[in-house]
């Protein structure tokens, strides 16, 4: 899925089919110049794909036994949504992987008005609740509580099921990861910009996680929103702690301990 918003020069790259930030925005996000995630990698136990009945649309991160945090622009708007588990999730494997139907989801109030036209603060977060629980071996990601660990130049880790070529839009379906440095920690009050000229996210990576390593532990701090060009310039990520009160409130409201 991919969303295009013309603003000036940043394309939305989230994944699914929408934004990376723009000044010329187009939603897109897939891991470019990354590497496949192995089953032994700690990242594998936190990541899921967001699908409809035909193909994978976005990436998401497990935050409770039956809740996933992803991007608001991954909403399928009327079509059934599913959470899929596995290292390979594509159109050809949807009937072979474990999938749980989404039964409920929450969007940040005002997100539709915020996304698309302004250059920043898109409120691009969604929490989905799915039937049952995550399979054995899957665990919620641990949130970063102190954003002081994020500075310009800090290397951060991304993961997703997105395309590997921003021009051909091919290569999606395999869970991959990569790293890029933070370019502008103050891109907006709620978002961080990264330098992705060498490697980064692209279509279908939208909604996926951004991690930072602190004392040897990967901590979850951001959600892939959008990017620029053909997934070879900059990326924009929603900072979870900017909306932490909302996230914690939804978790509590849904009765998850």
C-alpha positions in Angstrom: 0.0 0.0 0.0 1.3 3.4 -0.7 0.1 7.0 -0.1 1.2 10.0 -1.9 1.1 13.5 -0.5 2.7 16.4 -2.3 4.2 18.9 0.1 7.6 19.6 -1.1 10.4 17.2 -0.8 9.9 14.3 1.6 8.1 11.2 0.4 6.0 9.1 2.8 7.5 5.8 3.2 5.8 3.9 5.8 4.8 0.9 4.3 1.5 -0.2 3.6 1.1 2.3 1.1 1.7 5.6 2.6 4.0 8.4 4.0 7.6 9.0 4.8 7.5 12.8 5.4 7.4 15.2 2.9 7.9 18.0 1.6 6.8 15.7 -1.1 5.2 13.0 0.7 4.5 9.5 -0.3 3.8 6.7 2.2 6.2 3.9 1.7 8.6 1.8 3.6 10.5 -1.5 2.9 14.0 -2.5 4.1 16.5 -1.3 1.5 20.1 -2.8 1.7 19.2 -4.8 4.8 19.5 -8.4 5.8 17.0 -11.2 6.6 16.0 -11.6 10.2 16.9 -15.1 11.5 14.6 -17.1 13.8 17.2 -16.8 16.6 17.2 -12.9 16.3 15.4 -11.3 19.3 13.7 -9.0 16.7 11.8 -12.0 15.2 9.8 -12.5 18.4 8.3 -9.0 18.3 7.4 -8.5 14.6 4.2 -9.2 12.7 2.8 -8.4 9.3 -0.5 -6.5 8.9 -2.5 -8.1 6.1 -5.9 -8.1 4.4 -7.3 -11.1 2.6 -4.9 -10.9 -0.3 -1.5 -9.6 0.7 0.7 -8.0 3.4 0.2 -4.3 3.7 2.3 -3.2 6.6 4.5 -4.2 9.5 3.7 -4.0 13.2 5.2 -4.7 16.7 3.7 -6.8 19.5 3.1 -4.7 22.6 0.9 -7.1 24.5 -0.2 -10.8 24.1 -2.9 -9.7 21.7 -2.1 -6.0 20.8 0.1 -4.6 18.0 1.3 -1.1 17.5 1.6 0.0 13.9 1.0 3.1 11.7 -2.4 4.8 11.4 -2.1 4.9 7.6 -2.1 1.1 7.6 -5.9 1.1 8.4 -7.6 -0.9 5.7 -10.8 1.2 5.9 -13.6 -1.4 5.8 -11.6 -4.4 4.7 -10.8 -7.2 7.2 -7.4 -6.8 8.8 -5.2 -9.7 10.1 -2.0 -10.0 12.1 0.3 -12.6 10.6 3.3 -14.3 12.2 6.4 -15.6 10.5 9.6 -14.7 8.8 8.0 -14.9 5.4 4.6 -13.3 4.9 3.6 -12.5 1.3 0.7 -12.9 -1.1 1.9 -16.5 -1.8 2.2 -17.5 1.8 -0.9 -16.0 3.5 -2.6 -19.4 3.6 0.5 -21.0 5.1 1.3 -18.7 8.0 -0.6 -18.2 11.3 -3.0 -15.3 11.1 -5.3 -13.8 13.6 -8.2 -11.5 12.6 -8.2 -8.0 14.0 -11.3 -7.5 16.2 -10.7 -3.9 17.3 -8.4 -1.0 16.7 -7.7 2.5 17.9 -6.4 5.6 16.2 -5.0 8.8 17.7 -7.8 11.3 17.7 -7.3 13.9 14.9 -4.9 11.7 12.9 -6.8 12.1 9.6 -6.6 15.8 9.7 -3.0 15.7 10.8 -1.7 13.4 8.1 -0.9 14.4 4.6 -1.0 18.2 4.4 1.3 19.4 7.2 4.9 18.6 7.0 5.1 17.2 10.5 3.3 15.8 13.5 1.1 13.3 11.6 -0.2 11.3 14.6 0.6 8.2 12.6 -0.1 5.5 15.2 -2.7 2.7 15.4 -3.1 0.0 18.0 -4.9 -3.2 16.8 -6.4 -6.0 18.9 -6.5 -9.5 17.4 -8.3 -12.7 18.2 -6.5 -15.1 20.6 -2.9 -14.6 21.6 0.5 -14.5 19.9 2.0 -17.9 19.2 4.5 -19.4 21.6 7.9 -17.7 21.4 6.5 -14.3 20.6 6.8 -11.6 23.3 6.0 -7.9 23.5 8.8 -5.4 22.6 10.2 -3.4 25.5 9.6 0.3 25.3 12.4 2.9 25.6 11.4 5.1 28.6 14.1 7.7 28.3 14.5 9.4 24.9 17.8 10.9 25.9 19.3 7.8 24.3 18.2 9.3 21.0 20.6 11.9 19.6 21.7 13.1 16.2 24.1 10.5 14.8 22.8 7.6 17.0 22.5 4.4 15.0 19.0 2.9 15.2 17.6 -0.4 14.0 14.5 -0.9 11.7 12.7 -4.1 10.7 9.9 -4.9 8.3 8.4 -7.0 5.5 8.8 -4.2 2.8 10.2 -4.1 -0.7 13.9 -4.1 -1.3 13.9 -1.9 -4.3 12.2 1.5 -4.1 12.0 1.9 -7.9 10.7 -1.6 -8.9 8.7 -2.0 -5.7 9.8 -5.7 -5.5 11.3 -7.9 -2.9 8.6 -7.7 -0.2 7.5 -10.5 2.1 10.7 -11.4 3.9 11.3 -9.9 7.4 14.5 -7.9 7.2 16.4 -5.4 9.3 18.9 -2.6 8.9 20.4 0.4 10.6 20.6 4.1 9.9 21.8 7.2 11.8 19.4 9.8 13.3 19.6 12.9 11.2 17.3 15.3 13.0 16.1 14.4 16.5 14.0 17.5 16.5 12.4 17.0 13.1 9.1 17.8 14.9 7.7 17.7 18.4 6.6 14.0 17.8 8.9 12.7 15.0 12.5 11.9 14.3 14.2 12.0 10.9 16.9 9.5 9.8 19.5 9.5 7.1 18.6 6.6 4.8 20.9 7.2 1.8 22.7 3.9 2.4 20.0 1.8 3.9 16.5 2.3 5.4 12.8 1.5 5.1 10.4 1.4 2.2 6.9 0.3 1.2 5.2 -2.3 3.5 7.7 -1.5 6.3 5.2 1.2 7.4 4.2 0.7 11.0 7.3 -1.3 11.7 9.6 -0.6 14.7 12.6 1.5 15.3 14.9 0.2 18.0 17.9 1.6 19.8 20.4 -0.4 21.7 20.9 0.6 25.4 23.3 -1.4 27.6 23.1 -4.3 25.1 19.3 -4.3 25.0 17.2 -3.3 22.0 14.5 -0.9 23.1 11.4 0.1 21.0 11.1 3.9 20.5 9.6 4.6 17.1 7.1 3.6 14.4 7.9 3.8 10.7 5.8 6.6 9.1 7.1 7.9 5.8 10.1 8.6 3.6 11.6 10.5 0.7 12.2 9.7 -2.9 12.6 6.1 -3.9 13.4 5.0 -0.3 16.9 6.3 -0.7 17.0 9.6 1.2 15.4 10.3 4.5 12.9 8.5 6.8 10.5 9.9 9.4 9.5 7.9 12.5 6.8 8.7 15.1 8.3 8.9 18.5 6.3 6.6 20.8 6.9 8.5 24.0 5.3 11.6 22.4 2.1 9.6 22.6 2.9 7.3 25.5 -0.1 8.4 27.6 -2.4 7.5 24.7 -0.7 4.2 24.1 -0.8 3.2 27.8 -4.4 4.4 28.0 -5.5 2.2 25.1 -3.7 -0.8 26.6 -5.5 -0.2 29.9 -8.8 0.4 28.2 -8.6 -2.9 26.3 -8.1 -4.7 29.6 -4.6 -5.9 28.8 -2.3 -6.3 31.9 
